[in-house]
Structure formats: C-alpha cells, structure tokens
Amino acid sequence: MFKIGEIQKLKAVKKVDFGIYLSEENDEERILLPRRQVPEGLSINDEIEVFVYRDSDDRLIATVNRPKLTLNNLGLLEVVSVTKIGAFLDWGLERDLFLPYAQQTRQLHAGENVLVNLYIDKSKRLAATMKVYKLLDRESPYHTGDMVTGTPYEINDRLGVFVAVDNRYSAIIPRNELFGEDIKLGHPISLRVTKVRDDGQLNLCIRQKAYLQMEPDMEKILKLIDENGGVLPFGEKSDPETIKKYTGMSKNEFKRAVGHLYKERRVKIESGKISAV
C-alpha cells in the first residue's frame, strides 16, 4: 500500500508513453511517475525514491521532487494565496498545499510564512494545519542558559508568545519577558532558555544575559536621548511601565545601563531627566 505524504522506495514495473508505473515489492497496485519526472536511465525493476500525493484530479501520483514538508512533520511554508475557503501554501510541488480556513489560527496574507503540520484529512487528501501546539515535542535537549532558534507561531495576549524551537520543541516567551519587542510570527529568531518547566516546555527570553545585554542597552539609551533632542523625559525613578514603554527594558535593566553610562561620563542625571554630556 502506498504511503501518501511520505518519501518511499518503489520499483519501476511498466513503461508507457506518458511515464512509468511504480509498485511496491510483491504488490499488484501501481502508481504513475509522469514522463517529465522519470530520470534518464531508469529501467524496469530499478528502485527509485519518490513522494506520493494527489494530483489536481485527486489521483495518487508519484514525484521525484522533494516537498518542503512530509506527513506529520512541521515546517515553515509561504502563503501563495488566500481564498474564502482557505489558503494555499508553497511546499515545493506543482500543486500548492491547501490550508483550510478551519485549520487557521489567525488571518493570513499572501507572502507571509506560517508554521504548519501536514496531515491527511477526512477525504484522504493531504492538507495543512496551523494548530500545532499539541504536536510539539516537550522533550528537548536544551537547558537553562542555552541559546536556541525558535519560530513564533501564535500570540496570546494573556500568556505570551508561543514558539516552536527548531520547528519541533514546545516553548513560550512569557508575557513579562516581551519588553515591548516587535515579534513577527513566522520569522525565526534567536532566543535564550530561561527555564525548563516541569512539563518539559521551554521558557524563553529575547534578551541576553545581563552582562551580554549591557552594551546594547547602553547604545539604545544613547540613541533614544539623541532622538529626543538630547534628553530623556524620564529617569531612573520613573514607574516601570513608562520605562518599559519607551525603552523595552525592565526598570532594573534600565537603571543598570544608565548607571554604567553615568560612570563612563556619557550622560548626566539631574531633575529626574537623563541628558547627553
């Protein structure tokens, strides 16, 4: 039996004008590899690796092309078009992959990337779903302090940003770790593991450890001072929300960076304001 959505080895059993038929060992069922897909020199009884899916007429067909996604695996795919019934994704084959409207978790636009899982729907067709939270692995090889690459795939205003590390492992950037950062869904970013939870899910942070983050924070403050005519209209004693809104830093991070700038005599602190020297 052919495995739809998977790469498999099949044997060439019959040549015809429009291609070559393939079959599994000791199996009478056959599947067509179209002529334009047949490699030069392929002979009867030769084995060949192919991917099996359904063509535009809903017939099972083989291809030597490699899709960007195989059955029950996750991957980032580009949205080609959006219709009333769903979206179509580029997965490297002639026929775009269908993402039903019911399997979308947010509004989509052509050109953006989405993290999806490939599955077989009730009609036995291959389709994509954005509902990947429960499909992500919670047994990762990472530990607190490790740097990882993750793809943000969903924003929850209450909890934070859900992330797929290596497009495989379950993770989250908690809401209190966002610091006003502009998170773009479908765009992989570098993150730091701050905690491995009891259930295996990773807690992540966009910012580096304090000693590594110090220099970028100092440069950011100097840039903000320059953009505001040489002075910041708030200081170390301002409320945390004001500091976070304008700098994307926690109050402690802001005070630490300002303190270093002051020690280096690069800023002045007076009357609740911070200005350039």
C-alpha positions, 0 to 999 in steps of 0.5 A: 500500500502506498504511503501518501505524504511520505518519501518511499522506495518503489520499483519501476514495473511498466513503461508507457508513453506518458511515464512509468508505473511504480509498485511496491515489492510483491504488490499488484497496485501501481502508481504513475511517475509522469514522463517529465519526472522519470530520470534518464536511465531508469529501467524496469525493476530499478528502485527509485525514491519518490513522494506520493500525493494527489494530483489536481484530479485527486489521483495518487501520483508519484514525484521525484521532487522533494516537498518542503514538508512530509506527513506529520512533520512541521515546517515553515511554508509561504502563503501563495494565496488566500481564498474564502475557503482557505489558503494555499501554501508553497511546499515545493510541488506543482500543486500548492498545499491547501490550508483550510480556513478551519485549520487557521489560527489567525488571518493570513496574507499572501507572502507571509510564512506560517508554521504548519503540520501536514496531515491527511484529512477526512477525504484522504487528501493531504492538507495543512494545519496551523494548530500545532501546539499539541504536536510539539515535542516537550522533550528537548535537549536544551537547558537553562542558559542555552541559546536556541532558534525558535519560530513564533507561531501564535500570540496570546495576549494573556500568556505570551508568545508561543514558539516552536524551537527548531520547528519541533520543541514546545516553548513560550516567551512569557508575557513579562519577558516581551519588553515591548519587542516587535515579534513577527510570527513566522520569522525565526529568531534567536532566543535564550532558555530561561527555564525548563518547566516541569512539563518539559516546555521551554521558557524563553527570553529575547534578551541576553544575559545581563552582562551580554545585554549591557552594551546594547542597552547602553547604545539604545539609551544613547540613541533614544536621548539623541532622538529626543533632542538630547534628553530623556523625559524620564529617569531612573525613578520613573514607574516601570511601565513608562520605562518599559514603554519607551525603552523595552527594558525592565526598570532594573535593566534600565537603571543598570545601563544608565548607571554604567553610562553615568560612570563612563561620563556619557550622560548626566542625571539631574531633575529626574531627566537623563541628558547627553554630556 
